Every structure is written in C-alpha cells, then in structure tokens.
C-alpha cells in the first residue's frame, strides 16, 4: 500500500490545493506567503512556521482551565 494519499503533518505540501488550504488556515497566512516560506526554508513544518513568525501549534492543544480563585 502507498502512503501517497496521507497528509504528512511534518512537511508542508505546496503542490496540492487541498494541502495549501489546510496549511494556510493552520498558519494564518496567504498562499503566496506559504510558498515563499517553503522556498526559503524548505518544507519542514516547524521551519515554515518559524519563517512565517507564527506561534501556531501544529496539533490541537488541550484547553487550559483557569486557576481557581
């Protein structure tokens, strides 16, 4: 079986429209910004996130409850 259809959360894919939509939403950037970042630093998602200057978690984080008064 091939894994080619699976989304790789460690690497940004700018060649497929669906993946671009996912990554731009995740990083809060435009398609052009995403493409420029990938061209500059490569496709590793952490490097792209750092290049974009975003503090966006790659995986959903559990909600933190407010401390009790």
DOSE-202579 format. One line per field, with one value per atom (N, C-alpha, C): x, y, z; residue number from 1. Coordinates in nm, 2 decimals. Example, Ala and Ser with C-alpha at 12.3 -4.5 7.8 and 13.67 -1.06 7.14 Angstrom:
BEGIN
px [1.32;1.23;1.32;1.28;1.37;1.29]
py [-0.57;-0.45;-0.33;-0.22;-0.11;0.00]
pz [0.78;0.78;0.78;0.71;0.71;0.79]
num [1;1;1;2;2;2]
END
This chain:
BEGIN
px [0.08;0.00;0.09;0.04;0.11;0.06;0.15;0.11;0.09;0.09;0.09;-0.04;-0.15;-0.27;-0.28;-0.19;-0.20;-0.14;-0.19;-0.14;-0.02;0.09;0.21;0.21;0.19;0.19;0.32;0.43;0.56;0.62;0.56;0.60;0.49;0.52;0.42;0.42;0.31;0.30;0.23;0.31;0.25;0.21;0.21;0.18;0.03;-0.04;-0.18;-0.27;-0.37;-0.46;-0.52;-0.56;-0.62;-0.52;-0.40;-0.29;-0.26;-0.25;-0.23;-0.34;-0.46;-0.57;-0.56;-0.52;-0.50;-0.39;-0.27;-0.16;-0.18;-0.24;-0.27;-0.36;-0.46;-0.55;-0.48;-0.39;-0.32;-0.22;-0.16;-0.06;-0.11;-0.23;-0.29;-0.22;-0.19;-0.11;-0.18;-0.12;-0.17;-0.10;-0.15;-0.08;0.05;0.06;0.19;0.29;0.25;0.34;0.39;0.30;0.33;0.44;0.41;0.50;0.64;0.65;0.77;0.85;0.78;0.84;0.90;0.83;0.87;1.00;0.99;1.11;1.23;1.21;1.32;1.38;1.30;1.35;1.32;1.25;1.22;1.08;1.04;0.91;0.88;0.98;0.96;0.87;0.76;0.65;0.70;0.79;0.84;0.92;1.00;1.08;0.99;0.89;0.80;0.72;0.68;0.61;0.70;0.82;0.92;0.94;0.96;0.98;0.86;0.74;0.62;0.60;0.68;0.67;0.55;0.49;0.37;0.39;0.31;0.32;0.20;0.18;0.06;0.10;0.03;0.06;0.02;0.10;0.08;-0.03;-0.05;-0.15;-0.24;-0.37;-0.45;-0.41;-0.41;-0.36;-0.49;-0.48;-0.59;-0.62;-0.74;-0.78;-0.73;-0.67;-0.62;-0.73;-0.76;-0.86;-0.80;-0.88;-0.84;-0.82;-0.71;-0.69;-0.80;-0.82;-0.93;-0.89;-0.98;-0.95;-0.93]
py [-0.12;0.00;0.12;0.23;0.35;0.45;0.54;0.64;0.77;0.77;0.90;0.98;0.92;0.99;1.05;1.02;1.06;1.20;1.28;1.42;1.40;1.45;1.44;1.57;1.56;1.68;1.74;1.67;1.73;1.81;1.80;1.87;1.94;2.06;2.14;2.11;2.07;2.04;2.16;2.22;2.34;2.30;2.17;2.13;2.09;2.07;2.03;2.13;2.17;2.28;2.25;2.13;2.09;2.11;2.07;2.08;2.23;2.31;2.45;2.52;2.48;2.53;2.50;2.38;2.33;2.41;2.42;2.49;2.64;2.70;2.85;2.88;2.79;2.81;2.79;2.68;2.65;2.76;2.82;2.92;3.06;3.08;3.21;3.30;3.24;3.32;3.30;3.37;3.36;3.25;3.20;3.10;3.15;3.28;3.33;3.34;3.37;3.37;3.23;3.14;3.00;2.95;2.98;2.93;3.00;3.13;3.19;3.14;3.11;3.05;2.91;2.83;2.69;2.70;2.80;2.81;2.86;2.94;2.99;2.89;2.82;2.73;2.58;2.54;2.40;2.37;2.25;2.21;2.16;2.15;2.11;2.21;2.16;2.25;2.34;2.30;2.38;2.50;2.47;2.58;2.68;2.63;2.72;2.80;2.74;2.82;2.93;2.89;2.99;3.11;3.07;3.17;3.27;3.21;3.30;3.38;3.35;3.42;3.40;3.28;3.24;3.16;3.17;3.08;2.99;2.92;2.83;2.69;2.62;2.48;2.40;2.30;2.21;2.11;2.08;1.99;2.06;2.03;2.09;2.07;2.17;2.17;2.16;2.08;2.08;2.21;2.25;2.38;2.38;2.49;2.51;2.57;2.51;2.57;2.68;2.78;2.89;2.84;2.90;2.86;2.90;2.82;2.85;2.97;3.06;3.18;3.14]
pz [0.00;0.00;0.00;-0.06;-0.07;0.03;0.08;0.18;0.11;-0.03;-0.10;-0.08;-0.04;-0.01;0.12;0.21;0.35;0.36;0.45;0.48;0.58;0.54;0.63;0.71;0.84;0.93;0.96;0.92;0.94;0.82;0.71;0.59;0.52;0.48;0.41;0.26;0.20;0.06;-0.01;-0.10;-0.17;-0.31;-0.34;-0.48;-0.49;-0.38;-0.39;-0.32;-0.39;-0.35;-0.21;-0.19;-0.06;0.06;0.03;0.14;0.16;0.05;0.07;0.15;0.13;0.21;0.35;0.38;0.52;0.59;0.52;0.58;0.59;0.50;0.51;0.62;0.64;0.76;0.89;0.89;1.01;1.05;0.95;0.98;0.98;0.93;0.92;0.82;0.70;0.60;0.47;0.37;0.23;0.16;0.05;-0.04;-0.08;-0.12;-0.16;-0.05;0.07;0.19;0.22;0.21;0.24;0.14;0.01;-0.10;-0.08;-0.05;-0.03;0.09;0.20;0.32;0.29;0.21;0.18;0.09;-0.01;-0.10;-0.02;0.08;0.16;0.26;0.33;0.44;0.42;0.31;0.29;0.34;0.33;0.36;0.50;0.59;0.73;0.80;0.85;0.90;1.01;1.10;1.21;1.15;1.05;0.99;0.92;0.85;0.78;0.88;0.99;1.09;1.15;1.18;1.23;1.13;1.00;0.90;0.89;0.91;0.90;1.03;1.13;1.25;1.33;1.31;1.38;1.50;1.60;1.72;1.72;1.61;1.59;1.62;1.71;1.74;1.62;1.59;1.48;1.51;1.64;1.68;1.78;1.78;1.88;2.02;2.10;2.24;2.33;2.43;2.52;2.59;2.61;2.67;2.81;2.85;2.99;3.07;3.18;3.27;3.35;3.38;3.46;3.60;3.66;3.80;3.90;4.00;4.09;4.18;4.21;4.29;4.44]
num [1;1;1;2;2;2;3;3;3;4;4;4;5;5;5;6;6;6;7;7;7;8;8;8;9;9;9;10;10;10;11;11;11;12;12;12;13;13;13;14;14;14;15;15;15;16;16;16;17;17;17;18;18;18;19;19;19;20;20;20;21;21;21;22;22;22;23;23;23;24;24;24;25;25;25;26;26;26;27;27;27;28;28;28;29;29;29;30;30;30;31;31;31;32;32;32;33;33;33;34;34;34;35;35;35;36;36;36;37;37;37;38;38;38;39;39;39;40;40;40;41;41;41;42;42;42;43;43;43;44;44;44;45;45;45;46;46;46;47;47;47;48;48;48;49;49;49;50;50;50;51;51;51;52;52;52;53;53;53;54;54;54;55;55;55;56;56;56;57;57;57;58;58;58;59;59;59;60;60;60;61;61;61;62;62;62;63;63;63;64;64;64;65;65;65;66;66;66;67;67;67;68;68;68;69;69;69]
END
